[in-house]
Amino acid sequence: MAGIDIKRGFLFGLGSFLGLSVLFGLMQLPNDVTIAVIIVVIAIPLSILVIRAALRAPPNRSRAYAVGGWLVGFLILHAVLLCIFGIVVIFSGWPS
């Protein structure tokens, strides 16, 4: 099944995104301590859980599925946030 084949790649992509979120939170410490602490406190445990789940997942049979799953996992939160902000802009009538 294709869903099982991309699971490990997806989880590693999501873990990579969360790991970079930790670095982003640490870079925000001089600017805004509150936001930086919130980002780091949420992202560190989530990244550990996701990477541990990825290590337990069965290996990919196809490198294309692994890379595709990693890309989807890395970009999925960006897509969700883009949709949320788009909906907010549409319903707030911001440009006018």
C-alpha contacts under 8 A as a table, 3 or more apart, distances in Angstrom:
res1	aa1	res2	aa2	distance
1	M	4	I	5.64
1	M	5	D	6.50
2	A	5	D	4.93
2	A	6	I	6.45
2	A	65	Y	7.79
3	G	6	I	5.67
3	G	7	K	6.37
4	I	7	K	5.26
4	I	8	R	7.90
4	I	58	P	7.91
5	D	8	R	7.13
5	D	58	P	7.92
5	D	59	P	7.48
5	D	60	N	5.10
5	D	61	R	6.56
5	D	62	S	7.42
5	D	65	Y	6.34
5	D	66	A	7.23
6	I	9	G	5.26
6	I	10	F	5.90
6	I	60	N	6.72
6	I	65	Y	5.33
6	I	66	A	5.56
6	I	68	G	7.30
6	I	69	G	4.77
6	I	70	W	7.84
7	K	10	F	5.10
7	K	11	L	6.17
7	K	54	A	7.68
7	K	57	A	7.04
7	K	69	G	6.77
8	R	11	L	5.22
8	R	12	F	6.21
8	R	54	A	5.06
8	R	55	L	7.47
8	R	57	A	5.48
8	R	58	P	6.75
8	R	59	P	6.55
8	R	60	N	6.83
8	R	66	A	7.13
8	R	69	G	7.45
9	G	12	F	5.13
9	G	13	G	6.09
9	G	54	A	7.60
9	G	60	N	7.60
9	G	65	Y	7.46
9	G	66	A	4.63
9	G	67	V	6.46
9	G	68	G	7.34
9	G	69	G	4.48
9	G	70	W	4.37
9	G	73	G	7.30
10	F	13	G	5.10
10	F	14	L	6.19
10	F	66	A	7.62
10	F	68	G	7.90
10	F	69	G	4.23
10	F	70	W	4.62
10	F	71	L	7.25
10	F	72	V	6.19
10	F	73	G	4.25
10	F	74	F	7.42
11	L	14	L	5.04
11	L	15	G	6.03
11	L	50	V	6.04
11	L	51	I	6.66
11	L	53	A	7.22
11	L	54	A	5.18
11	L	69	G	7.90
11	L	70	W	7.16
11	L	73	G	6.18
12	F	15	G	4.92
12	F	16	S	6.05
12	F	50	V	7.37
12	F	51	I	6.07
12	F	54	A	5.87
12	F	70	W	6.11
12	F	73	G	7.16
13	G	16	S	5.02
13	G	17	F	6.28
13	G	69	G	7.16
13	G	70	W	4.13
13	G	71	L	6.21
13	G	72	V	7.11
13	G	73	G	4.34
13	G	74	F	4.29
13	G	75	L	7.96
14	L	17	F	5.10
14	L	18	L	6.24
14	L	47	S	7.77
14	L	50	V	7.15
14	L	70	W	7.40
14	L	73	G	4.50
14	L	74	F	4.91
14	L	75	L	7.93
14	L	76	I	7.84
15	G	18	L	5.06
15	G	19	G	6.02
15	G	46	L	7.91
15	G	47	S	4.97
15	G	48	I	7.54
15	G	50	V	5.55
15	G	51	I	5.43
15	G	74	F	7.75
16	S	19	G	5.01
16	S	20	L	6.22
16	S	47	S	7.69
16	S	74	F	6.64
17	F	20	L	5.17
17	F	21	S	6.16
17	F	73	G	7.92
17	F	74	F	5.32
17	F	75	L	7.88
18	L	21	S	4.79
18	L	22	V	6.41
18	L	43	A	5.57
18	L	44	I	7.40
18	L	46	L	7.17
18	L	47	S	5.23
19	G	22	V	5.19
19	G	23	L	6.68
19	G	43	A	7.13
19	G	44	I	7.25
19	G	47	S	6.04
20	L	23	L	5.02
20	L	24	F	6.16
21	S	24	F	4.89
21	S	25	G	6.07
21	S	39	I	7.11
21	S	40	V	7.46
21	S	43	A	6.42
22	V	25	G	5.04
22	V	26	L	6.25
22	V	39	I	6.76
22	V	40	V	5.14
22	V	43	A	5.80
22	V	44	I	6.39
23	L	26	L	5.07
23	L	27	M	6.21
24	F	27	M	5.04
24	F	28	Q	6.34
24	F	36	A	8.00
25	G	28	Q	5.10
25	G	29	L	6.75
25	G	35	I	7.50
25	G	36	A	4.46
25	G	37	V	6.98
25	G	39	I	5.40
25	G	40	V	5.47
26	L	29	L	5.44
26	L	36	A	6.23
26	L	40	V	7.09
27	M	30	P	7.16
27	M	36	A	7.79
28	Q	31	N	5.26
28	Q	32	D	5.95
28	Q	33	V	6.98
28	Q	35	I	7.52
28	Q	36	A	5.31
29	L	32	D	5.65
29	L	33	V	4.86
29	L	36	A	5.38
29	L	37	V	7.67
30	P	33	V	6.70
32	D	35	I	5.77
32	D	36	A	6.26
33	V	36	A	5.07
33	V	37	V	6.06
34	T	37	V	5.31
34	T	38	I	6.30
35	I	38	I	5.12
35	I	39	I	6.16
36	A	39	I	5.22
36	A	40	V	6.13
37	V	40	V	5.17
37	V	41	V	5.87
38	I	41	V	5.25
38	I	42	I	6.16
39	I	42	I	5.40
39	I	43	A	5.87
40	V	43	A	5.15
40	V	44	I	5.85
41	V	44	I	5.96
41	V	45	P	7.20
42	I	45	P	6.32
42	I	46	L	6.51
43	A	46	L	5.19
43	A	47	S	5.85
44	I	47	S	5.30
44	I	48	I	6.30
45	P	48	I	5.17
45	P	49	L	6.20
46	L	49	L	5.14
46	L	50	V	6.05
47	S	50	V	5.14
47	S	51	I	6.02
48	I	51	I	5.34
48	I	52	R	6.10
49	L	52	R	5.22
49	L	53	A	6.17
50	V	53	A	5.06
50	V	54	A	6.14
51	I	54	A	4.90
51	I	55	L	6.22
52	R	55	L	5.12
52	R	56	R	6.43
53	A	56	R	5.13
53	A	57	A	6.26
54	A	57	A	5.09
55	L	58	P	7.98
60	N	63	R	6.90
60	N	65	Y	7.07
60	N	66	A	5.97
61	R	65	Y	7.82
62	S	65	Y	5.32
62	S	66	A	6.36
63	R	66	A	4.92
63	R	67	V	6.14
64	A	67	V	5.24
64	A	68	G	5.95
65	Y	68	G	5.03
65	Y	69	G	5.81
66	A	69	G	5.15
66	A	70	W	6.12
67	V	70	W	5.02
67	V	71	L	6.22
68	G	71	L	5.15
68	G	72	V	6.20
69	G	72	V	5.10
69	G	73	G	6.00
70	W	73	G	5.07
70	W	74	F	5.99
71	L	74	F	5.10
71	L	75	L	6.04
72	V	75	L	5.27
72	V	76	I	5.64
73	G	76	I	5.42
73	G	77	L	7.91
74	F	77	L	7.31
75	L	78	H	5.24
75	L	79	A	6.36
76	I	79	A	5.17
76	I	80	V	6.32
77	L	80	V	5.02
77	L	81	L	6.12
78	H	81	L	5.24
78	H	82	L	6.08
79	A	82	L	5.04
79	A	83	C	6.22
80	V	83	C	5.18
80	V	84	I	6.26
81	L	84	I	5.04
81	L	85	F	6.11
82	L	85	F	5.23
82	L	86	G	5.99
83	C	86	G	4.98
83	C	87	I	6.15
84	I	87	I	5.21
84	I	88	V	6.27
85	F	88	V	5.02
85	F	89	V	6.14
86	G	89	V	5.13
86	G	90	I	6.13
87	I	90	I	5.10
87	I	91	F	6.17
88	V	91	F	5.36
88	V	92	S	5.89
89	V	92	S	5.19
89	V	93	G	6.12
89	V	94	W	5.64
90	I	93	G	5.64
90	I	94	W	7.25
93	G	96	S	6.10
